[in-house]
């Protein structure tokens, strides 16, 4: 997934030079899909009060594709989650992986922009790996272990974002297919994802509690022809008792899923907008190249990984969310006024704290507010709201950035994060069953019967 991120500028420049070499509005040949898209983007760019340099054309196109990918995920995530509740995590994950394989295969074959666009569409609709990994982690962990298990998923995600882009950038320097200069990176990605799919098919067990219970019931030996009717009735009663004992437990929700989803939407809306505008700001203020921006993002990913491994997994999820939101607010205020590279790295450190805490904490809270056989759908909805924010956040935030300038954009973003913080501190509560008490100096979990 991360291989392609640093390649977007050069990749889109390749397709532009191939299919729209003269201008974005007129071509001697028949207009292509890319030329039509670029016309609309330039019309949007021309609507700003402040002139936007032409060097941002490719960035705008990349942002549009990123928004499309996120919005498609917002549509697909609840469906994928619900299917995992009905047919099992293993089945849903393997279907998602099949879609990912097809997406990357199209990227390998993408000698024109239309094929590449189709690859991104299929990838957005089938990208369910993260939410299903979280659902599986929830299935196999106890209440006491869940926060730590969620943090492990976050650690893997941060490590991937630390090393994946660098590996993708290196692979893009190796040319193997003339018609697709990025075929090496795409081909290596295809090998990895096919290997992963085969491994999951061979070794991943089903973790959905209801499916596991069904499998156990099917393992009960069937009655033979010589079994008496009384024995059959007794076996039937035993099976009925087993079925009833494996039904999901009823419980009262502490936090509404609407409030959790709204918190996720608001946070991602402002955070992703800041994230997308950061390369513009570093270029304008410090003349940062892609390599320097990559080093900055690598630093962010490394710090986030260390924090998730050493701190996040030991903290209650609501505490994680609160710490992350406060850090994000401070980062926004710093980014609105910094003038030095030291200030930039201080803000990036605060953003690493945010990256390591907020989404992991919200996922954990959401899992505590869902029954065993609805977690996939609820976690899918949570991710859908977040992806909706990621789809529209960059467009809104960069619009303000170009209309009113950096100070206004980041100050407004900070006020948005402050509003999210009000919900987090005064609207969300620790879920029931997570309360702890100290007995003889030892912290023990108190569960309601």
N, C-alpha and C positions, 0 to 999 in steps of 0.2 A: 504493500500500500504506500509506503513512504519513498520507494525508489523514484517515483515519477515527480515528486514535489520540487526538487531543485532543477529538474529538467524543463519545467513548463516554459520559462522565457525562451530558451533556444529552440525547444520543440515547436512552440507556436510560431516563432519567427521563421522556422523552416517551412511550415505550411503556408504562412503568409507569402513568403518569397516564391513559393511554388505555385500558389493559386491566386494571389493578388499582388503581383510584382510591381505594378505601376502605381495605382492608387487604390483606395478602399472603395471608391464609388463607381469608377468606370473601368472597364476591361475591354480589350479588343475581342476577346472570346466571350462565350456565353457566361453569365455570372455563376459563380459557384456558391455553395452553402456558406463557405467562409467569407466570401465577399459581401454577401447579404448581412451576415452577422456584424461584420466590421462597419458597414454603413450605419446600422442602428447604434452601435457603440459610439461612433463618431458624432452622430446627432446628439446623443446623450452628453458627450464630452463638451460639445459646443454650447450646451445650455448653461454652463457654469459662468458665474460672473468673473471668476479668476481664470485666465487662460491656463490650460493644462498642456504641458509639454508633450510633444509627440512621442517621447521615449516611454510614456505611460500607456501607449496604445496596447502593447502586448500585455502589460500588467492588467489593464482593464479586461482584456479578453480572458486572461487567466482567472481573474476574479469572477467573471461571468460563468465560466465553466465550473469553478469551485462552488458557486452558488447553486448552479444546476445540480451538481452532484449531491450537495447537502439537502436540497429540497426533495430530490428523489428519495434520499434516505428517510426524510421525514415522512414521506408517503408509505415507504415499504416497511419501516421498523415495527409499527404496531402489527402489521400483517404477519411478519416473520415471527414476532413474539407470540402472537396468538396461535400460530401453527405449531410452535414448539410446545405450547401448553396442551394442544390437542393430540399431536402425533409424536411428541418426544423431542428432546434437545438434539439427540444424535441425528435424527432424520432431517430436522430443520437446518442443522449446521452443515450436513453433507450437501443439501440442496443449495445452501448459500455458497458453499465452496465450489459447486459446479458452475454457478453463475460467475463467480470470480475467475475460474479457469477460462470460461468463454470470453470474459472481458479482457483478460490479459492476452489471450490468443488473438483477439481482434487487434489489440495494440501491436503485437508482433507483425501482423499483416497490414498495418495502417500506413499504406503508401499515399493516402490522400486524407484530407481533414474529415470528410464525411465518415469514413471508417473509424477514425480516431474518436469522433464524437459519439458514434454508436457504442464504441467500447466504454466510454465514460458513462453513458446512459445505463447500459447493462450493469456496469460496476456499481453505480449508485443504487439501483433497484435490488441488487443482491448482496450488498455489504451488510451482513448481519453478524459477522464474526465476533465483534466486540460485545454486543449486547447478549449474544448467546453464551460467550465465555463467562460473562458476569452471571447469567442465569445458572449456568452449570456450577460456578463457584458457590452460588447461594445454595444450590441443592445439596452439595457435599459438605457444607460447613455448618457447625452448630451456631447458635445465636452468639455465643461468646467468641467464636473464632471468625465470625463473618467479616468484621472490619479488617482484620489482618489478611484474610483471604482476598477480599476486594483490593486491598493495597498491593497484593502480589500481581493481580491483573494490571493494575496501574503501573507497577514497576516495569513489567514487560512492555507495556505501551511506551513508556518513557525511554527505555533502552532502545526500542525500535526507532523512535524518533531521533535518538542521539546518533545512531550508526547507520540507519537505513538511507537517509538522504546522501550521506558522504559516499556510501557504496554505490548508490545509483549514479551520482555525479562521476565517479571514477569509471564505472562501466560505460558511461556515455562517451568516453574518450576512445573507446575501442570500436572501430567501425568494421562491421562484418557484412552488412547488406547496404548496397549503394542507395537503393530506393527508400530505405528507412534507416537513417543514421543512428537512431535510438533503438535499433533492433536487438543489440547486444543486451542492453539493460532490460528490455522487454522479455527477451528469451530467457535470461537468467531468472527473472521474476516468475516466468511461466514454469521453469523447472522447480523452483522452490514451492510454488503453490500446488503443483501436481503432486510433488513428494509429500507435502503436508496433507493433502486430501487422501492419498493412499494410506498414510499413517493413521489418520483419523478413522478411516473405514476399517482398518485392521485392528485397532487397539482401543478406540474410544467406546466405553460402555454407555448405556442409557442411564441418565441420572434423574429424570423426572420421577418423583416419588410414586405417582399413580401407575406409571408404566413399570417401574421396578416391582411394585406390589403385584401387578398382573402377571409378570414373569414368574414370581414366586408361586402364585396360585396355580399357574399352568404346570409348575413342577411337581404338584401333588399327584401321586400315582392314581391312575384311573381304576375304578372298581372292575374286578374280573367278573366273568359270567357266573362264577360260583358264589359270589358275595350275596349275602342275604339282604332282604329289603330293609331290615333294621339297620344293618351296617351302612347301606347306601344313605338312609335318612340321617344317620349319625354323621357321616362324612359331609353331607350337604349342610347340616347345621354348623359343622366346624368351618367349612368354607365361608358360610354366611358370616360367622363371627370374625374370621380373618378379614373379610372385605370391609366390615363395619369398622374394624380397628385400624384400617389403613386409610380411612377417609380423612381429608384435610381437617385440621382442627379449626374450630371457629374462634374468632378473636375480635376484639374491638380495636378499630384504628385510632391511633393517637393523632396522626397528621393526615389530612386529606391528600389524596393523590393530585388533586387539582392544584393545591398550594405548592406541593413539591414540583410539579411540572411547570407551574408559573415561575417558581424560583429558578429552575433550570433554564427556561426560556429567557428570562431577564438577564441572568448572568452571562449566558453564551452570546446573547445579542450584543452586549457591550464589549465583552472580552474578545470575541472573534473580530469585531470591528477594529479594536485596538491592534490585535495581532496582525491583521491584514495591512494596516497603515504603517506599521513599524518600519518595514524596509524603506518606505518613502521618507519617513522622518530621519532615519539614520543617513540616507543619501543626502538629503537637503542640509542637515546640520553638520555631518562629519565626512561626507563624500564616501560613504561605505560602498565597497564593491560587493558582489555576490559572495565572494569568499569570506569577507569580514562578517557579512550578515549570517553566513553559515556557521562561522565560529561563535557568534553571539547565540544563535539558536542551539548549537551544540552545548554551550555552557548552560543554557536554560534546562535542556533535557537532562544533562548530567546531574545538576543540583536537584532537580525534581526526582530523579531516580533515587539518589541518596536519601532524600527526605522521606520518600515513600517507604523505603526499606528500613530506615531507622526510627522514624517519628510517626508517620501517618498510621501505620498498622497498629500502633500501640495506643492511639487516641480514640475516644468515642467519636462516632461519625458526625454528630451535630457540632462537637468542638472543632473538628476538622473543617467543616463548612464555615464556621464563624471565623476561624483563623484565616482561612483562605480569602474570604470576602474582605476582611480588614486589610490584608496584604495587597489585594487588588486595588482597593480604594487608594492606599498610599502610593502604589505604583502609578496610577492615573494622575494623581496630583504632581508627582515627580516628573512624569513625562510631559506635562503641560509647561514645565518651567526649566528643565535641565539645559545646560550649556556645555557640559563636559562629558568626556567618555566615562569618567568615574561615576558620574551621576547616572549615565545610561546603564552601566553594569549594576549599580545599586537597584535601579528600577527593575532590571531583569532578574535579579535575585529575588525580589519581592514577587515577581510574576512566576518564578519557579515554585515558590511557596504556594501560590494560588493553584498552579497546575497540579501540584502534588496532593492537594487536599479537597477542593470544592466538588469536582465531579465524582471522585471516589466516595466522598461522604454522602452526596445525594443519592448515588446508586445504592449504598448500604442502607440509608434511611428508607428508600423506596422498597427495598427487598423486605424490610421488617414490617411494612404496611400491606403486604400481599400474602395470600394463602399459597400453599405449595403448588396448586394447579393453576394459578393465575399470575405467577411471578414473571413468566415470559412476556405476557401481554402488558403487564404494568411497567416492566423495565423497558419494553419496546416503546410504550407511550412516552415514558420519560425521555428516552433517546430521541424520539420523534420531535418533541417540543424543543429539545436542545438543537437538533439539526435545522429546525425551522429558524431558530435564532441565528445559526451559523449561515443559513442561506440568505437572510436579509440584512444581517448585521454589517458585513463589510460594505455593502452598497450604501446603506444609510450613513455609516460612520465616515467613509471616505468622501461622501457628498458634503457633509458638514466640514470636513477637513479642507476641501478645496474651496468651498464657499466662504468660510469664515476664518480659516487658519488653524494652526496646531493648538494654540492655547484654548480657543473656544471649544474645539472638538474634544480634547482630552478633559476639559473641565465639565462639559456636558456628560461625557462618559463617566466621569467620577460621580456626578450626581445620580446617574442611573444606577451605578453600583451601590451608592448610598441607599437608594430606595430598595434594592435587593437586600442589603444588610438589615434594613428595618424589618423586612419579612423574616429573615433568618433569625434575628435576635428576639423578636417579639411575636412571631407567628408560629414558628416551628418548635416542637418539643421533643424530648427524648422518648422514643417509643416504649410502650409498656413491655416488660420482660427484659429490658436492658438495665434496669436500676441495679445498683450495686450497694453493698453495705460492708462494713468492716467488722469482722468477728475475731477477737483475739489478735488484732493487728493484721489480719489477713483479709484481703478483699475477695469477697465471694459474690457470685451472681444470685440475685433474688428473682425467681420466676413465679408468675402467678399460676396457680393450679386451675 
